[in-house]
Amino acid sequence: MDLQLKPRRRFLARIVVALAGLLLVLPASGQSAADASGFAGTHPVLIGPGDLLNIAAYDTPELTQTVRVESDGGVNLLLLGQTKIAGMTAAQAGKWIEDELVRRNFQVKPHVTVLIAEFASQAISVTGEVSHPGIFPIMSTRSVLDAISLAGGFTPLADTRVTIKHRLGNEETVTVNLKTDRADDALAANVVIYPGDIVVVPRAGIVYVLGEVGRPGGIVMQDNGRITILQALAQAGGSLYTASQNGAYLLHKGETGYVSTRVKVGDLLKGQGNDFELSRNDILYIPPSTMKHIAGQTSGLVETVAGAAVYHSLP
């Protein structure tokens, strides 16, 4: 019986030794093996100009090298020469090198590992309408929600449409709604950013509701830049009993200045007519019931906008 167990014990001992060796090579400081090899979760980090790469070939130490990616995205590889590698993941770059070694008859079954040892920029920039704009160091990919949180979150005047300029040059605009009641909506646009990316949070548009309302001033267009007349009126505290609701005017800024249009707000409140969306810098003026027309008042209203208080919708 003992003779039969000895081989099994030796086999188990080998497994323990292998597991111990694996633990020794795992990265420290809470990084996963995926992060250390150029991945963060399911989102790989792309190789970019200026990155420092460690390239190793199994059982072929003469192919091991450390190279810096040049400004045009190329590197000078042993045996393979100059080639463009920027835009690939570390795994894709390793597979490409393996294929080239086989195609050029240098090796039959090569196994190549590529690690991003150092990013050209190990920080992200978050600027615009955030509480603490600045540069924040990161070691791997993060989400755009993480980036905005690092910068202290949105200011009350922030637009939810955020622009991301990736370190490889391309740009994308995403809508990040941190004030939604649905977590799924916030997470749906939680795109990945890479070290070296720039996150720009622009200022939201503002419409103005002036005159006989409870809280005259500017209203931030926080719902993806969309707001209707009745929504703006509600956020301005509604019209006062002294207001001429059907005598309201909408001032829209065109190429040659503001153009006024009569708006029957009273009918809209009764469900009659179409409640249409406002554009940024529009002015909705609710006059007192004693005022018969707006002639001569446009310039005064535009001047009032400059000193108007600005309000944002409640979360």
C-alpha positions as CSV (number, residue, x, y, z in Angstrom):
1,M,0.0,0.0,0.0
2,D,2.8,2.4,0.9
3,L,4.5,1.7,-2.4
4,Q,1.3,2.7,-4.2
5,L,1.0,5.9,-2.3
6,K,4.5,7.2,-2.7
7,P,4.1,8.1,-6.4
8,R,0.9,9.9,-5.6
9,R,2.5,11.8,-2.8
10,R,5.4,12.8,-5.1
11,F,2.8,14.0,-7.6
12,L,1.0,16.1,-5.0
13,A,4.2,17.5,-3.8
14,R,5.0,18.7,-7.3
15,I,1.7,20.4,-7.5
16,V,2.3,22.3,-4.2
17,V,5.7,23.4,-5.4
18,A,4.2,24.6,-8.7
19,L,1.5,26.6,-6.9
20,A,4.1,28.1,-4.6
21,G,6.1,29.2,-7.6
22,L,3.1,30.7,-9.2
23,L,2.3,32.7,-6.0
24,L,5.9,34.1,-6.0
25,V,5.5,35.6,-9.5
26,L,2.1,37.1,-9.0
27,P,2.3,40.9,-8.8
28,A,2.1,42.7,-5.4
29,S,0.1,45.7,-4.2
30,G,-3.2,44.2,-5.1
31,Q,-2.6,44.1,-8.9
32,S,-4.0,41.1,-10.7
33,A,-1.9,39.1,-13.1
34,A,-4.1,40.5,-15.9
35,D,-3.1,44.1,-14.8
36,A,0.6,43.2,-14.7
37,S,0.5,41.8,-18.2
38,G,-1.1,44.9,-19.7
39,F,-4.8,44.1,-19.0
40,A,-7.3,45.6,-16.6
41,G,-10.3,43.4,-16.2
42,T,-11.8,42.8,-19.6
43,H,-10.4,46.0,-21.1
44,P,-6.8,45.7,-22.5
45,V,-4.3,48.5,-22.4
46,L,-3.1,49.5,-25.9
47,I,0.6,50.0,-26.6
48,G,1.4,53.6,-27.4
49,P,4.3,55.8,-28.4
50,G,6.9,56.2,-25.6
51,D,5.9,53.0,-23.8
52,L,8.7,50.7,-22.5
53,L,8.2,47.1,-23.5
54,N,9.8,43.9,-22.1
55,I,9.9,41.2,-24.8
56,A,10.9,37.7,-23.9
57,A,10.9,34.4,-25.9
58,Y,10.6,31.1,-24.0
59,D,13.8,29.0,-24.1
60,T,15.4,31.7,-26.4
61,P,17.1,34.2,-24.2
62,E,18.9,35.8,-27.2
63,L,15.5,37.2,-28.3
64,T,14.9,38.9,-24.9
65,Q,15.0,42.7,-25.2
66,T,13.7,45.9,-23.7
67,V,12.6,48.5,-26.2
68,R,11.0,51.9,-26.2
69,V,8.1,52.5,-28.6
70,E,9.1,55.4,-31.0
71,S,6.9,58.4,-31.7
72,D,5.6,56.8,-34.9
73,G,4.6,53.7,-33.0
74,G,7.4,51.5,-34.3
75,V,10.0,49.4,-32.5
76,N,13.2,47.8,-33.7
77,L,12.9,44.0,-32.9
78,L,15.6,41.5,-32.9
79,L,15.6,39.4,-36.1
80,L,12.4,41.1,-37.3
81,G,13.7,44.7,-37.6
82,Q,11.6,47.8,-37.6
83,T,7.9,47.3,-37.2
84,K,4.9,49.3,-36.0
85,I,3.4,47.9,-32.8
86,A,1.5,50.8,-31.3
87,G,-2.3,50.2,-31.1
88,M,-1.9,46.5,-30.3
89,T,-2.4,45.0,-26.9
90,A,0.5,43.3,-25.2
91,A,-1.0,39.9,-26.1
92,Q,-1.6,40.9,-29.7
93,A,2.0,42.1,-30.0
94,G,3.3,38.8,-28.6
95,K,1.2,36.8,-31.0
96,W,2.3,38.9,-34.0
97,I,6.0,38.4,-33.1
98,E,5.4,34.6,-32.8
99,D,3.7,34.5,-36.3
100,E,6.5,36.5,-37.8
101,L,9.2,34.3,-36.3
102,V,7.4,31.2,-37.8
103,R,6.8,32.9,-41.2
104,R,10.4,33.9,-41.6
105,N,11.6,30.4,-40.5
106,F,13.4,31.6,-37.4
107,Q,11.5,29.3,-35.0
108,V,9.0,26.5,-35.3
109,K,6.9,27.0,-32.2
110,P,7.9,30.2,-30.5
111,H,6.3,31.5,-27.3
112,V,6.7,35.2,-26.9
113,T,5.6,37.4,-24.0
114,V,5.3,41.2,-24.2
115,L,4.9,43.2,-21.1
116,I,4.3,47.0,-20.9
117,A,6.9,47.8,-18.3
118,E,6.3,51.6,-18.3
119,F,3.7,53.8,-19.8
120,A,4.8,57.0,-21.6
121,S,2.3,58.8,-19.4
122,Q,1.1,57.1,-16.2
123,A,-1.5,59.7,-15.5
124,I,-4.8,61.1,-16.8
125,S,-5.9,64.7,-17.0
126,V,-9.4,65.7,-15.9
127,T,-10.3,69.2,-16.7
128,G,-13.4,71.4,-17.1
129,E,-16.4,71.4,-14.8
130,V,-15.1,69.1,-12.0
131,S,-14.5,70.1,-8.4
132,H,-10.7,69.5,-8.5
133,P,-9.4,69.5,-12.1
134,G,-5.9,68.2,-12.4
135,I,-3.5,65.4,-13.3
136,F,-4.0,62.0,-11.5
137,P,-1.6,59.1,-11.6
138,I,-2.9,55.7,-12.6
139,M,-1.1,52.5,-13.3
140,S,-3.6,50.7,-15.5
141,T,-6.9,51.4,-17.2
142,R,-9.7,53.0,-15.2
143,S,-13.3,53.9,-16.0
144,V,-14.5,57.4,-16.8
145,L,-16.6,57.4,-13.6
146,D,-13.4,56.7,-11.7
147,A,-11.6,59.6,-13.4
148,I,-14.5,62.0,-12.5
149,S,-14.6,60.7,-9.0
150,L,-10.8,61.3,-8.6
151,A,-11.4,64.9,-9.7
152,G,-14.1,65.4,-7.0
153,G,-17.2,64.9,-9.2
154,F,-19.2,67.2,-11.4
155,T,-19.8,70.8,-10.5
156,P,-23.4,72.1,-10.6
157,L,-22.7,73.6,-14.0
158,A,-21.2,70.5,-15.6
159,D,-22.6,69.0,-18.8
160,T,-23.1,65.2,-18.6
161,R,-21.6,64.9,-22.2
162,V,-18.0,64.2,-21.5
163,T,-15.2,64.2,-24.2
164,I,-12.3,61.8,-23.9
165,K,-9.1,62.2,-25.9
166,H,-7.2,59.0,-25.9
167,R,-3.5,58.9,-25.8
168,L,-3.4,57.4,-29.3
169,G,-5.0,60.5,-30.7
170,N,-8.7,59.6,-31.3
171,E,-11.5,61.2,-29.5
172,E,-15.0,60.1,-28.3
173,T,-17.9,61.8,-26.6
174,V,-19.9,59.9,-24.0
175,T,-22.8,60.8,-21.8
176,V,-22.0,60.2,-18.1
177,N,-25.1,60.6,-15.9
178,L,-24.1,60.4,-12.3
179,K,-27.4,61.8,-11.1
180,T,-29.7,59.2,-12.6
181,D,-32.0,57.1,-10.5
182,R,-31.1,54.0,-12.5
183,A,-27.6,52.5,-11.8
184,D,-27.7,50.7,-15.2
185,D,-28.0,54.0,-17.0
186,A,-24.9,55.4,-15.3
187,L,-22.9,52.2,-15.9
188,A,-23.9,51.8,-19.5
189,A,-21.6,54.7,-20.6
190,N,-18.9,53.9,-18.1
191,V,-16.2,53.6,-20.9
192,V,-12.6,52.8,-20.2
193,I,-9.8,55.4,-20.2
194,Y,-6.1,54.6,-20.5
195,P,-3.0,56.2,-18.9
196,G,-2.3,59.4,-20.9
197,D,-5.9,60.1,-21.7
198,I,-7.5,63.5,-21.3
199,V,-11.1,63.8,-19.9
200,V,-12.9,67.1,-20.6
201,V,-16.1,68.0,-18.8
202,P,-17.7,71.0,-20.6
203,R,-20.0,73.5,-19.0
204,A,-23.7,72.8,-19.6
205,G,-25.9,75.2,-21.5
206,I,-28.1,77.7,-19.5
207,V,-31.5,79.0,-20.3
208,Y,-33.0,82.0,-18.4
209,V,-36.5,82.5,-17.0
210,L,-37.1,86.0,-15.9
211,G,-40.0,88.2,-14.9
212,E,-43.0,87.1,-12.8
213,V,-41.7,83.8,-11.5
214,G,-40.8,82.4,-8.1
215,R,-37.1,82.2,-8.7
216,P,-36.0,84.2,-11.7
217,G,-32.5,83.4,-13.1
218,G,-30.6,80.8,-15.1
219,I,-31.4,77.1,-15.3
220,V,-28.7,74.6,-16.1
221,M,-29.6,72.2,-18.9
222,Q,-28.4,69.1,-17.2
223,D,-30.6,66.5,-18.7
224,N,-28.3,65.8,-21.6
225,G,-28.6,69.4,-22.7
226,R,-32.4,69.2,-23.1
227,I,-35.1,71.2,-21.3
228,T,-38.6,72.3,-22.3
229,I,-40.5,75.5,-21.6
230,L,-42.6,73.9,-18.8
231,Q,-39.6,72.2,-17.3
232,A,-37.7,75.5,-17.1
233,L,-40.7,77.3,-15.7
234,A,-41.1,74.6,-13.0
235,Q,-37.5,74.9,-12.0
236,A,-37.9,78.7,-11.8
237,G,-40.6,78.2,-9.2
238,G,-43.6,78.6,-11.5
239,S,-45.3,81.8,-12.5
240,L,-46.7,84.3,-9.9
241,Y,-50.3,85.3,-9.6
242,T,-49.4,88.7,-11.0
243,A,-48.0,87.1,-14.2
244,S,-49.6,87.3,-17.7
245,Q,-49.0,83.7,-18.6
246,N,-50.3,84.0,-22.2
247,G,-48.3,87.2,-22.6
248,A,-45.0,85.5,-22.2
249,Y,-42.2,85.9,-24.7
250,L,-39.3,83.7,-25.8
251,L,-36.1,85.5,-26.8
252,H,-33.8,83.3,-29.0
253,K,-30.4,84.4,-29.9
254,G,-29.8,84.3,-33.7
255,E,-26.9,85.4,-35.9
256,T,-28.0,89.1,-35.8
257,G,-29.2,89.2,-32.2
258,Y,-32.2,88.2,-30.1
259,V,-35.6,87.5,-31.8
260,S,-38.7,87.5,-29.7
261,T,-41.6,85.0,-30.1
262,R,-45.0,85.1,-28.3
263,V,-45.5,82.0,-26.1
264,K,-48.9,81.2,-24.5
265,V,-47.5,79.5,-21.3
266,G,-51.0,79.5,-19.8
267,D,-52.3,77.3,-22.6
268,L,-49.3,75.0,-22.2
269,L,-50.1,74.6,-18.5
270,K,-53.6,73.5,-19.4
271,G,-52.2,70.9,-21.8
272,Q,-53.0,72.9,-24.9
273,G,-50.3,73.4,-27.5
274,N,-46.9,71.8,-27.8
275,D,-44.3,72.2,-25.1
276,F,-41.1,72.5,-27.1
277,E,-37.4,72.4,-26.1
278,L,-35.3,75.4,-25.5
279,S,-31.8,76.2,-26.8
280,R,-28.9,77.3,-24.7
281,N,-29.0,81.1,-23.9
282,D,-32.7,81.3,-24.6
283,I,-34.6,83.8,-22.4
284,L,-38.2,83.0,-21.3
285,Y,-39.8,86.2,-20.0
286,I,-43.1,86.1,-18.1
287,P,-44.4,89.7,-17.9
288,P,-46.7,91.2,-15.3
289,S,-50.4,91.3,-16.3
290,T,-50.2,95.1,-16.6
291,M,-47.6,94.9,-19.4
292,K,-49.2,94.8,-22.8
293,H,-46.1,94.3,-25.1
294,I,-42.4,93.7,-25.0
295,A,-41.4,96.5,-27.4
296,G,-38.3,98.3,-26.1
297,Q,-37.7,95.7,-23.3
298,T,-35.5,93.2,-25.1
299,S,-32.2,95.1,-24.5
300,G,-33.0,95.4,-20.8
301,L,-33.8,91.7,-20.5
302,V,-30.5,90.7,-22.1
303,E,-28.6,93.0,-19.7
304,T,-30.5,91.4,-16.8
305,V,-29.2,88.0,-17.8
306,A,-25.6,89.0,-17.0
307,G,-26.4,89.4,-13.3
308,A,-29.0,86.6,-13.0
309,A,-28.5,83.8,-10.5
310,V,-27.9,80.4,-12.0
311,Y,-29.8,77.4,-10.6
312,H,-29.3,73.7,-11.3
313,S,-31.9,70.9,-11.0
314,L,-31.9,68.9,-7.8
315,P,-30.4,65.4,-8.0
